[in-house]
Structure formats: C-alpha cells, structure tokens
C-alpha cells in the first residue's frame, strides 16, 4: 500500500513539473530544479509517463477546446490525471487500440548553396533552412524529432504536449516554445538560444579534454540549460564551450546579413563560401 501511495505521489509531482515546463517564460532555475528531481530514475519514468499520456489526451476528443491553447486550464487536468493515473492508463490504452493511427512518414527538406527555405510544420512550428542544409522531420504520437544532417536552421517552436527534439552531430536539443539556431558542419555543432529555454545533451568528451569555458562532464550528462544569448559550441573529443552573444544578432542570416566579430580571415572566408560556389 505504501509503495502505491509513493507512486501516486511521484506521478502527481511529475504532473506539476509538466505544468511548470509549459510556461514559455520558464526560468533556468526552474529547469535546473527539474533536472535535479529527474536524476532519480523513478522520477524520470513517472515524468515520461505523464508526458506520453497527456500527448494522447490532447490528440483525442478528451482534450476538448483546451487542446487549441496548450497550457491553459492545464493544472486541474493534470492534478485529476495524477489522482487517477491507473484508471486513465486503462482507458487511454483501450482508446488507442480502438483507433490506431500510423505515424506520418518522415519528411526531408534541403537547400542548395546560396538558397534559403522556410517551412511551416503541421503543429505551427517554423523551420528556416539556411544555405546548403538538409534535415528530416519525424513527428510521432509522443515526440517531434528533427534530424539536422548538415548546415544550419533556425527553429521557432510552437507549444505542444509532445517534446520538440533536434538531433545534430550526436547532440540532442530539447525545446518548449522557444526560438534557437543550430549550425552543424563536419566536426562542430553550435546551438544558439534566441529566446525561451532549451536543454542540450552532449556526448562524453575525452577524459583529458579541457579548455577555457569548458563545461564539466557531469553537467553534460544531465543536459545543459541555455538562456537567451547563450551559444554552445561542441566538437568530438573536446569539452563543450559556452559563450555569450547578442540574441538580436543571431539569425541575421535570414535577412542576408553576415557579421563577423573576433574571427580570423580564414574563418570569415569559410563562412562566406557556404553561400556561393564562386
């Protein structure tokens, strides 16, 4: 009986965390507190369960009018869900079995050298692909996954009960209602946050790697929470490096502007070469 009460309490806490993380202005302190709570594997499992169940709820008539406004009026629903999780699991499973729907096929978008393209996804999220970029969009019932193969893209993410994930060069960037830029070339992935909040999970560096601005290995495993203006540069075999830029300057490439600050001539030429075959 005690174990059942503990599990119910854990799900209730997970539901409350879920409510907090839907806020578009969620603070880095809130993210850090959540990550600390999520270290417990049982807590992490409870959160994933709540996340999946609410995703199913909003994609059925049970979601009601609130599904058009994610986050509004969500707290009473979450608390009711936490109090009757077992019953809901049975009902949701039965509903899923009655009307199974296959996940949509992945969609691939690509731009040529010197070309840009803006794509609006089914959920309202907007992707802007920079020159010489290729990515794949895979939406399922439980998550929104983008695989950035090469190039650069700016993501303007709409709120949803499904997490929005971008995989690039062995890194995972998770966002909730935010705007950020990811640039992936042969050996470097750079994530720049313009507004909102994201959590970036990186691969483990070589044990001896270390440099100015490097991030401790234990933080990498938990995920790094960025704030607007943060830029995270990651290379294989090296510690990620966190720096700060002017958020207003990020994404200026959409206007046809390239700005350079404290870079070598070779680096500037390499960047210019991405936009032209000349």
Secondary structure, 3 states (H helix, E strand, C coil): CHHHHHHHHHHHHHHHHHHHHCCCCCCHHHHHHHHHHHCCHHHHHHHHHHHHHHHHHHCCHHHHHHHHCCCCCHHHHHHHHHHCHHHHHHHHHHHHHHCCCCCCCCEEEECCCCCCEEEECCCCCEEEECCCCEEEEEECCCEEEEEEEEEEEEEECCCCCCEEEEEECCEEEEECCCEEEEEECCCEEEEEEEECCEEEECCCCCCCCCCCCECCHHHHHHCEEECCCEEEEEECCCCCEEEECCHHHCCHHHHCCCCCCCCCHHHHHHHHHCCCCC
